[in-house]
Amino acid sequence: MYIYNVTTNIEETAHDSWLQWMKETHIPQVLSTGKFLSAKFTKVLVEEDMGGYTYSVQYTVPDKATLDRYYEEDAPALIESIQKKFAGQLVSFKTELEIVDEYFVQRATATHFLFTYGTLQEREVQLGVFARPLNGFEDELPSYIISDQKIADLYPTLQHTGKAEDSIKGQVYTLSHQELQKADVYEGEAYERIEIQLASGKKAWAYIAKF
C-alpha cells in the first residue's frame, strides 16, 4: 500500500477560503475518483519563513498502478481547478510513500457488530478505513439477497425479500463506536446503516443503498 502526500503552503489572505474549499470540495473530489481508500488532512505545526500556513493531505492508495492511473486520468483536471481558484496564492509539492509495515495498539473495547458483504472485507480497505486489519466471523443475513441494482453500476447493496429461503453469507466484524463512524464516512451518502438480525440471533449493523 502507498500514501500519496500533498503538502501545501497557503497565503494567509487566502487561508480561510482555501481551507473550506479543501474540506468541502477538493478532498471529496479526489476521493470520488475511486482511486483512494481514505484521506487525512493535517496542519503542519511549524512557523514558515515564507509566511502563510502549511498543510498536508495524505491519501492512502492500494498500489502504485492505481496511483499512476490517478496521475493520468484525474490529476490534471484537479490541479487545474486549484490553479484557477488560488493562482499565485499557494505552493504545493507531492511525495509518494510506500508502507513497509504497520503496527497497531490495542483498541478500546468494541461494542458494535457490523455485517459486511462487499469491499469492507478487503484487508487493504480495512487498513485504509480503520488503520488496522479486522478479525471477523462468518454469519448469514436471512430474508435478503444481493440486489441486481448497483451503486454507480459498481458497488453491491442488499435487497429485502421477506422470503425465509433467501439469505446472504457475510463476515461480521466487531467495531468500536469511533470505528463505526469511520465506516459511515467510507460508505458515504449513497448508503444508510440499518440494524438487522443475523441467523445466529446476533443484532448487527449493515449498509443498504438509499435507492
PyRosetta script that sets phi, psi and omega in degrees:
from pyrosetta import init, pose_from_sequence

init()
pose = pose_from_sequence("MYIYNVTTNIEETAHDSWLQWMKETHIPQVLSTGKFLSAKFTKVLVEEDMGGYTYSVQYTVPDKATLDRYYEEDAPALIESIQKKFAGQLVSFKTELEIVDEYFVQRATATHFLFTYGTLQEREVQLGVFARPLNGFEDELPSYIISDQKIADLYPTLQHTGKAEDSIKGQVYTLSHQELQKADVYEGEAYERIEIQLASGKKAWAYIAKF")
pose.set_psi(1, 151.7)
pose.set_omega(1, -176.9)
pose.set_phi(2, -124.8)
pose.set_psi(2, 158.5)
pose.set_omega(2, 170.9)
pose.set_phi(3, -117.8)
pose.set_psi(3, 126.0)
pose.set_omega(3, 174.8)
pose.set_phi(4, -100.2)
pose.set_psi(4, 108.5)
pose.set_omega(4, -174.5)
pose.set_phi(5, -105.2)
pose.set_psi(5, 129.4)
pose.set_omega(5, 176.0)
pose.set_phi(6, -120.5)
pose.set_psi(6, 116.9)
pose.set_omega(6, 179.5)
pose.set_phi(7, -104.7)
pose.set_psi(7, 132.2)
pose.set_omega(7, -175.6)
pose.set_phi(8, -133.5)
pose.set_psi(8, 133.5)
pose.set_omega(8, 168.6)
pose.set_phi(9, -103.5)
pose.set_psi(9, 121.7)
pose.set_omega(9, -176.9)
pose.set_phi(10, -114.0)
pose.set_psi(10, 136.7)
pose.set_omega(10, 179.6)
pose.set_phi(11, -62.9)
pose.set_psi(11, 149.0)
pose.set_omega(11, -177.2)
pose.set_phi(12, -60.1)
pose.set_psi(12, -36.7)
pose.set_omega(12, -177.3)
pose.set_phi(13, -66.4)
pose.set_psi(13, -25.1)
pose.set_omega(13, -178.7)
pose.set_phi(14, -105.6)
pose.set_psi(14, 0.3)
pose.set_omega(14, -170.0)
pose.set_phi(15, -56.5)
pose.set_psi(15, -52.4)
pose.set_omega(15, -172.6)
pose.set_phi(16, -63.9)
pose.set_psi(16, -44.9)
pose.set_omega(16, -178.7)
pose.set_phi(17, -69.0)
pose.set_psi(17, -37.0)
pose.set_omega(17, 177.9)
pose.set_phi(18, -65.8)
pose.set_psi(18, -42.9)
pose.set_omega(18, -178.9)
pose.set_phi(19, -60.6)
pose.set_psi(19, -45.6)
pose.set_omega(19, 179.0)
pose.set_phi(20, -64.1)
pose.set_psi(20, -42.2)
pose.set_omega(20, -179.3)
pose.set_phi(21, -64.5)
pose.set_psi(21, -39.4)
pose.set_omega(21, 177.7)
pose.set_phi(22, -61.3)
pose.set_psi(22, -46.4)
pose.set_omega(22, -176.9)
pose.set_phi(23, -68.1)
pose.set_psi(23, -43.7)
pose.set_omega(23, -170.9)
pose.set_phi(24, -92.9)
pose.set_psi(24, -23.8)
pose.set_omega(24, -173.5)
pose.set_phi(25, -122.1)
pose.set_psi(25, -61.0)
pose.set_omega(25, -168.2)
pose.set_phi(26, -67.4)
pose.set_psi(26, -53.5)
pose.set_omega(26, -178.0)
pose.set_phi(27, -61.0)
pose.set_psi(27, -44.4)
pose.set_omega(27, 173.8)
pose.set_phi(28, -58.1)
pose.set_psi(28, -35.8)
pose.set_omega(28, 177.8)
pose.set_phi(29, -64.9)
pose.set_psi(29, -42.3)
pose.set_omega(29, 178.9)
pose.set_phi(30, -62.5)
pose.set_psi(30, -44.7)
pose.set_omega(30, -179.8)
pose.set_phi(31, -66.8)
pose.set_psi(31, -30.7)
pose.set_omega(31, -179.1)
pose.set_phi(32, -70.4)
pose.set_psi(32, -10.5)
pose.set_omega(32, 175.4)
pose.set_phi(33, -67.2)
pose.set_psi(33, -19.1)
pose.set_omega(33, -179.1)
pose.set_phi(34, 81.5)
pose.set_psi(34, 4.9)
pose.set_omega(34, -177.4)
pose.set_phi(35, -87.9)
pose.set_psi(35, -24.8)
pose.set_omega(35, -171.0)
pose.set_phi(36, -112.5)
pose.set_psi(36, 154.6)
pose.set_omega(36, -179.1)
pose.set_phi(37, -92.1)
pose.set_psi(37, -33.9)
pose.set_omega(37, -177.6)
pose.set_phi(38, -165.5)
pose.set_psi(38, 171.0)
pose.set_omega(38, 177.5)
pose.set_phi(39, -143.6)
pose.set_psi(39, 143.1)
pose.set_omega(39, 172.8)
pose.set_phi(40, -122.0)
pose.set_psi(40, 128.2)
pose.set_omega(40, -177.5)
pose.set_phi(41, -110.2)
pose.set_psi(41, 117.0)
pose.set_omega(41, -173.2)
pose.set_phi(42, -129.1)
pose.set_psi(42, 153.8)
pose.set_omega(42, 174.2)
pose.set_phi(43, -101.4)
pose.set_psi(43, 131.2)
pose.set_omega(43, 179.3)
pose.set_phi(44, -82.2)
pose.set_psi(44, 122.9)
pose.set_omega(44, -172.2)
pose.set_phi(45, -90.9)
pose.set_psi(45, 68.3)
pose.set_omega(45, 175.5)
pose.set_phi(46, -137.9)
pose.set_psi(46, 155.2)
pose.set_omega(46, 172.6)
pose.set_phi(47, -91.9)
pose.set_psi(47, 118.4)
pose.set_omega(47, -175.3)
pose.set_phi(48, -83.6)
pose.set_psi(48, 133.1)
pose.set_omega(48, 174.4)
pose.set_phi(49, -61.8)
pose.set_psi(49, -31.2)
pose.set_omega(49, -178.2)
pose.set_phi(50, -83.0)
pose.set_psi(50, -3.0)
pose.set_omega(50, -178.8)
pose.set_phi(51, 82.3)
pose.set_psi(51, -176.8)
pose.set_omega(51, 180.0)
pose.set_phi(52, 74.6)
pose.set_psi(52, -164.3)
pose.set_omega(52, -178.3)
pose.set_phi(53, -127.2)
pose.set_psi(53, 146.3)
pose.set_omega(53, -178.7)
pose.set_phi(54, -116.9)
pose.set_psi(54, 133.5)
pose.set_omega(54, 179.8)
pose.set_phi(55, -130.1)
pose.set_psi(55, 158.8)
pose.set_omega(55, 177.2)
pose.set_phi(56, -133.4)
pose.set_psi(56, 135.5)
pose.set_omega(56, 172.5)
pose.set_phi(57, -115.5)
pose.set_psi(57, 125.9)
pose.set_omega(57, 179.4)
pose.set_phi(58, -113.1)
pose.set_psi(58, 114.6)
pose.set_omega(58, 178.8)
pose.set_phi(59, -103.0)
pose.set_psi(59, 128.0)
pose.set_omega(59, 175.7)
pose.set_phi(60, -89.3)
pose.set_psi(60, 137.4)
pose.set_omega(60, -177.2)
pose.set_phi(61, -136.2)
pose.set_psi(61, 140.1)
pose.set_omega(61, -172.2)
pose.set_phi(62, -65.3)
pose.set_psi(62, -31.7)
pose.set_omega(62, -177.5)
pose.set_phi(63, -159.1)
pose.set_psi(63, 168.6)
pose.set_omega(63, -177.7)
pose.set_phi(64, -66.6)
pose.set_psi(64, -34.7)
pose.set_omega(64, -179.3)
pose.set_phi(65, -62.1)
pose.set_psi(65, -39.8)
pose.set_omega(65, 178.6)
pose.set_phi(66, -67.1)
pose.set_psi(66, -39.7)
pose.set_omega(66, 177.6)
pose.set_phi(67, -63.9)
pose.set_psi(67, -40.8)
pose.set_omega(67, 178.2)
pose.set_phi(68, -63.7)
pose.set_psi(68, -36.3)
pose.set_omega(68, 177.0)
pose.set_phi(69, -66.0)
pose.set_psi(69, -35.5)
pose.set_omega(69, 176.1)
pose.set_phi(70, -62.7)
pose.set_psi(70, -44.6)
pose.set_omega(70, 178.5)
pose.set_phi(71, -58.0)
pose.set_psi(71, -41.0)
pose.set_omega(71, -174.4)
pose.set_phi(72, -79.9)
pose.set_psi(72, -42.4)
pose.set_omega(72, -169.8)
pose.set_phi(73, -94.1)
pose.set_psi(73, -30.5)
pose.set_omega(73, -168.9)
pose.set_phi(74, -122.1)
pose.set_psi(74, -37.4)
pose.set_omega(74, -171.3)
pose.set_phi(75, -59.1)
pose.set_psi(75, -42.8)
pose.set_omega(75, -176.6)
pose.set_phi(76, -56.3)
pose.set_psi(76, -45.4)
pose.set_omega(76, -179.2)
pose.set_phi(77, -68.3)
pose.set_psi(77, -38.2)
pose.set_omega(77, -179.7)
pose.set_phi(78, -68.6)
pose.set_psi(78, -40.9)
pose.set_omega(78, 177.7)
pose.set_phi(79, -64.9)
pose.set_psi(79, -40.1)
pose.set_omega(79, 178.9)
pose.set_phi(80, -61.3)
pose.set_psi(80, -39.7)
pose.set_omega(80, -179.8)
pose.set_phi(81, -65.8)
pose.set_psi(81, -35.1)
pose.set_omega(81, 176.6)
pose.set_phi(82, -65.7)
pose.set_psi(82, -46.6)
pose.set_omega(82, -177.3)
pose.set_phi(83, -64.4)
pose.set_psi(83, -36.9)
pose.set_omega(83, 178.7)
pose.set_phi(84, -66.3)
pose.set_psi(84, -39.2)
pose.set_omega(84, -174.1)
pose.set_phi(85, -83.1)
pose.set_psi(85, -33.7)
pose.set_omega(85, -174.6)
pose.set_phi(86, -129.4)
pose.set_psi(86, 38.6)
pose.set_omega(86, -178.0)
pose.set_phi(87, -58.0)
pose.set_psi(87, 128.5)
pose.set_omega(87, 177.6)
pose.set_phi(88, 75.4)
pose.set_psi(88, 3.2)
pose.set_omega(88, -176.8)
pose.set_phi(89, -110.6)
pose.set_psi(89, -2.4)
pose.set_omega(89, -178.8)
pose.set_phi(90, -147.9)
pose.set_psi(90, 160.1)
pose.set_omega(90, 173.6)
pose.set_phi(91, -132.6)
pose.set_psi(91, 129.6)
pose.set_omega(91, -178.3)
pose.set_phi(92, -128.8)
pose.set_psi(92, 152.0)
pose.set_omega(92, 169.3)
pose.set_phi(93, -145.3)
pose.set_psi(93, 153.3)
pose.set_omega(93, -177.3)
pose.set_phi(94, -111.0)
pose.set_psi(94, 154.0)
pose.set_omega(94, 176.0)
pose.set_phi(95, -138.5)
pose.set_psi(95, 136.7)
pose.set_omega(95, 174.5)
pose.set_phi(96, -102.9)
pose.set_psi(96, 130.6)
pose.set_omega(96, 179.8)
pose.set_phi(97, -122.7)
pose.set_psi(97, 130.5)
pose.set_omega(97, 174.9)
pose.set_phi(98, -98.6)
pose.set_psi(98, 127.0)
pose.set_omega(98, 179.0)
pose.set_phi(99, -76.8)
pose.set_psi(99, 117.7)
pose.set_omega(99, -178.2)
pose.set_phi(100, -86.7)
pose.set_psi(100, -42.2)
pose.set_omega(100, 179.2)
pose.set_phi(101, -159.5)
pose.set_psi(101, 163.2)
pose.set_omega(101, 179.8)
pose.set_phi(102, -135.6)
pose.set_psi(102, 146.6)
pose.set_omega(102, -179.2)
pose.set_phi(103, -131.7)
pose.set_psi(103, 145.1)
pose.set_omega(103, -173.0)
pose.set_phi(104, -132.0)
pose.set_psi(104, 147.2)
pose.set_omega(104, 173.4)
pose.set_phi(105, -97.6)
pose.set_psi(105, 161.0)
pose.set_omega(105, 179.2)
pose.set_phi(106, -64.9)
pose.set_psi(106, 129.9)
pose.set_omega(106, -178.6)
pose.set_phi(107, -79.2)
pose.set_psi(107, 161.3)
pose.set_omega(107, 173.5)
pose.set_phi(108, -62.7)
pose.set_psi(108, 160.2)
pose.set_omega(108, -176.9)
pose.set_phi(109, -52.8)
pose.set_psi(109, 124.8)
pose.set_omega(109, 179.6)
pose.set_phi(110, -85.1)
pose.set_psi(110, 140.0)
pose.set_omega(110, -172.2)
pose.set_phi(111, -128.6)
pose.set_psi(111, -2.3)
pose.set_omega(111, -176.0)
pose.set_phi(112, -120.4)
pose.set_psi(112, 136.8)
pose.set_omega(112, 170.5)
pose.set_phi(113, -93.4)
pose.set_psi(113, 135.2)
pose.set_omega(113, 176.9)
pose.set_phi(114, -124.4)
pose.set_psi(114, 120.2)
pose.set_omega(114, 177.5)
pose.set_phi(115, -88.0)
pose.set_psi(115, 125.5)
pose.set_omega(115, -176.0)
pose.set_phi(116, -122.4)
pose.set_psi(116, 148.5)
pose.set_omega(116, -178.5)
pose.set_phi(117, -141.5)
pose.set_psi(117, 10.8)
pose.set_omega(117, -176.0)
pose.set_phi(118, -142.4)
pose.set_psi(118, -132.7)
pose.set_omega(118, -169.8)
pose.set_phi(119, -67.7)
pose.set_psi(119, -21.4)
pose.set_omega(119, 179.6)
pose.set_phi(120, -68.9)
pose.set_psi(120, -6.9)
pose.set_omega(120, 173.6)
pose.set_phi(121, -83.6)
pose.set_psi(121, -10.6)
pose.set_omega(121, -177.2)
pose.set_phi(122, -83.4)
pose.set_psi(122, 133.1)
pose.set_omega(122, -176.0)
pose.set_phi(123, -59.6)
pose.set_psi(123, -41.4)
pose.set_omega(123, -178.6)
pose.set_phi(124, -62.7)
pose.set_psi(124, -39.1)
pose.set_omega(124, 178.4)
pose.set_phi(125, -67.2)
pose.set_psi(125, -42.9)
pose.set_omega(125, 178.7)
pose.set_phi(126, -59.1)
pose.set_psi(126, -42.7)
pose.set_omega(126, 178.9)
pose.set_phi(127, -64.6)
pose.set_psi(127, -38.7)
pose.set_omega(127, 179.9)
pose.set_phi(128, -69.6)
pose.set_psi(128, -37.5)
pose.set_omega(128, -176.0)
pose.set_phi(129, -85.4)
pose.set_psi(129, -46.4)
pose.set_omega(129, -171.4)
pose.set_phi(130, -108.6)
pose.set_psi(130, -6.5)
pose.set_omega(130, -176.9)
pose.set_phi(131, 62.1)
pose.set_psi(131, 26.9)
pose.set_omega(131, 174.9)
pose.set_phi(132, -164.0)
pose.set_psi(132, 151.5)
pose.set_omega(132, 172.6)
pose.set_phi(133, -76.8)
pose.set_psi(133, 148.0)
pose.set_omega(133, -177.9)
pose.set_phi(134, -102.0)
pose.set_psi(134, 142.7)
pose.set_omega(134, 172.7)
pose.set_phi(135, -103.7)
pose.set_psi(135, 122.7)
pose.set_omega(135, -176.2)
pose.set_phi(136, -126.7)
pose.set_psi(136, -176.5)
pose.set_omega(136, 175.3)
pose.set_phi(137, -139.0)
pose.set_psi(137, 155.2)
pose.set_omega(137, -177.3)
pose.set_phi(138, -82.1)
pose.set_psi(138, 141.4)
pose.set_omega(138, 175.5)
pose.set_phi(139, -152.2)
pose.set_psi(139, 175.5)
pose.set_omega(139, 179.9)
pose.set_phi(140, -126.8)
pose.set_psi(140, 147.9)
pose.set_omega(140, 175.8)
pose.set_phi(141, -108.3)
pose.set_psi(141, 106.7)
pose.set_omega(141, -177.0)
pose.set_phi(142, -76.7)
pose.set_psi(142, 155.3)
pose.set_omega(142, 175.4)
pose.set_phi(143, 68.0)
pose.set_psi(143, 21.1)
pose.set_omega(143, 175.8)
pose.set_phi(144, -131.0)
pose.set_psi(144, 155.2)
pose.set_omega(144, 170.5)
pose.set_phi(145, -133.1)
pose.set_psi(145, 166.7)
pose.set_omega(145, 170.8)
pose.set_phi(146, -78.1)
pose.set_psi(146, 123.7)
pose.set_omega(146, -175.9)
pose.set_phi(147, -67.1)
pose.set_psi(147, 149.4)
pose.set_omega(147, 173.1)
pose.set_phi(148, -69.8)
pose.set_psi(148, -25.5)
pose.set_omega(148, 176.7)
pose.set_phi(149, -78.0)
pose.set_psi(149, 142.3)
pose.set_omega(149, 179.2)
pose.set_phi(150, -126.1)
pose.set_psi(150, 148.4)
pose.set_omega(150, 174.4)
pose.set_phi(151, -69.5)
pose.set_psi(151, 125.2)
pose.set_omega(151, -179.4)
pose.set_phi(152, 52.9)
pose.set_psi(152, 30.0)
pose.set_omega(152, -179.9)
pose.set_phi(153, 61.3)
pose.set_psi(153, 16.2)
pose.set_omega(153, -176.4)
pose.set_phi(154, -128.3)
pose.set_psi(154, -43.8)
pose.set_omega(154, -165.9)
pose.set_phi(155, -104.0)
pose.set_psi(155, 136.0)
pose.set_omega(155, -174.3)
pose.set_phi(156, -76.6)
pose.set_psi(156, 162.5)
pose.set_omega(156, 174.0)
pose.set_phi(157, -146.8)
pose.set_psi(157, 168.8)
pose.set_omega(157, -178.7)
pose.set_phi(158, -89.5)
pose.set_psi(158, 154.4)
pose.set_omega(158, 171.5)
pose.set_phi(159, -135.3)
pose.set_psi(159, 122.7)
pose.set_omega(159, 179.3)
pose.set_phi(160, -80.8)
pose.set_psi(160, 126.2)
pose.set_omega(160, -180.0)
pose.set_phi(161, -108.0)
pose.set_psi(161, -25.2)
pose.set_omega(161, -176.3)
pose.set_phi(162, 77.1)
pose.set_psi(162, 2.2)
pose.set_omega(162, -177.6)
pose.set_phi(163, -93.7)
pose.set_psi(163, 130.0)
pose.set_omega(163, -176.3)
pose.set_phi(164, -63.8)
pose.set_psi(164, -28.3)
pose.set_omega(164, -177.7)
pose.set_phi(165, -78.0)
pose.set_psi(165, -12.2)
pose.set_omega(165, 179.3)
pose.set_phi(166, -87.7)
pose.set_psi(166, 141.6)
pose.set_omega(166, 174.7)
pose.set_phi(167, -164.2)
pose.set_psi(167, 159.0)
pose.set_omega(167, 179.0)
pose.set_phi(168, -124.2)
pose.set_psi(168, 130.5)
pose.set_omega(168, 173.2)
pose.set_phi(169, -85.6)
pose.set_psi(169, 139.8)
pose.set_omega(169, 179.3)
pose.set_phi(170, -155.5)
pose.set_psi(170, -179.3)
pose.set_omega(170, 177.3)
pose.set_phi(171, -106.9)
pose.set_psi(171, 137.4)
pose.set_omega(171, 178.7)
pose.set_phi(172, -110.0)
pose.set_psi(172, 128.5)
pose.set_omega(172, -180.0)
pose.set_phi(173, -118.8)
pose.set_psi(173, 148.8)
pose.set_omega(173, 178.6)
pose.set_phi(174, -101.0)
pose.set_psi(174, 121.5)
pose.set_omega(174, -174.6)
pose.set_phi(175, -122.9)
pose.set_psi(175, 152.9)
pose.set_omega(175, 169.8)
pose.set_phi(176, -77.2)
pose.set_psi(176, 168.9)
pose.set_omega(176, 178.5)
pose.set_phi(177, -60.9)
pose.set_psi(177, -40.7)
pose.set_omega(177, -180.0)
pose.set_phi(178, -65.1)
pose.set_psi(178, -38.6)
pose.set_omega(178, 178.6)
pose.set_phi(179, -68.8)
pose.set_psi(179, -35.2)
pose.set_omega(179, 177.0)
pose.set_phi(180, -63.1)
pose.set_psi(180, -38.0)
pose.set_omega(180, 176.4)
pose.set_phi(181, -64.7)
pose.set_psi(181, -36.8)
pose.set_omega(181, 176.3)
pose.set_phi(182, -64.7)
pose.set_psi(182, -37.2)
pose.set_omega(182, 177.0)
pose.set_phi(183, -64.4)
pose.set_psi(183, -38.1)
pose.set_omega(183, 176.4)
pose.set_phi(184, -58.2)
pose.set_psi(184, -45.2)
pose.set_omega(184, -179.4)
pose.set_phi(185, -64.5)
pose.set_psi(185, -42.1)
pose.set_omega(185, -179.8)
pose.set_phi(186, -62.1)
pose.set_psi(186, -45.5)
pose.set_omega(186, -177.7)
pose.set_phi(187, -68.9)
pose.set_psi(187, -31.5)
pose.set_omega(187, 172.2)
pose.set_phi(188, 80.5)
pose.set_psi(188, -173.7)
pose.set_omega(188, -174.1)
pose.set_phi(189, -70.7)
pose.set_psi(189, -17.7)
pose.set_omega(189, -177.2)
pose.set_phi(190, -74.9)
pose.set_psi(190, -18.3)
pose.set_omega(190, -178.5)
pose.set_phi(191, -117.3)
pose.set_psi(191, 155.0)
pose.set_omega(191, 169.1)
pose.set_phi(192, -124.7)
pose.set_psi(192, 152.0)
pose.set_omega(192, -179.1)
pose.set_phi(193, -95.9)
pose.set_psi(193, 126.9)
pose.set_omega(193, -180.0)
pose.set_phi(194, -122.8)
pose.set_psi(194, 156.7)
pose.set_omega(194, 176.9)
pose.set_phi(195, -93.0)
pose.set_psi(195, 131.9)
pose.set_omega(195, -179.5)
pose.set_phi(196, -131.1)
pose.set_psi(196, 166.4)
pose.set_omega(196, 176.1)
pose.set_phi(197, -115.7)
pose.set_psi(197, 128.6)
pose.set_omega(197, -176.4)
pose.set_phi(198, -86.9)
pose.set_psi(198, 167.9)
pose.set_omega(198, -179.8)
pose.set_phi(199, -60.6)
pose.set_psi(199, -28.8)
pose.set_omega(199, 179.2)
pose.set_phi(200, -73.7)
pose.set_psi(200, -11.3)
pose.set_omega(200, -176.3)
pose.set_phi(201, 98.1)
pose.set_psi(201, -12.3)
pose.set_omega(201, 179.0)
pose.set_phi(202, -71.6)
pose.set_psi(202, 142.8)
pose.set_omega(202, 171.3)
pose.set_phi(203, -90.7)
pose.set_psi(203, 140.5)
pose.set_omega(203, -176.3)
pose.set_phi(204, -147.4)
pose.set_psi(204, 169.5)
pose.set_omega(204, 172.8)
pose.set_phi(205, -97.1)
pose.set_psi(205, 151.9)
pose.set_omega(205, 173.6)
pose.set_phi(206, -148.3)
pose.set_psi(206, 156.0)
pose.set_omega(206, 179.6)
pose.set_phi(207, -104.4)
pose.set_psi(207, 135.1)
pose.set_omega(207, -179.2)
pose.set_phi(208, -135.0)
pose.set_psi(208, 147.5)
pose.set_omega(208, -177.1)
pose.set_phi(209, -66.1)
pose.set_psi(209, 153.1)
pose.set_omega(209, 179.1)
pose.set_phi(210, -92.3)
pose.set_psi(210, 29.0)
pose.set_omega(210, -176.5)
pose.set_phi(211, -45.7)
pose.dump_pdb("model.pdb")
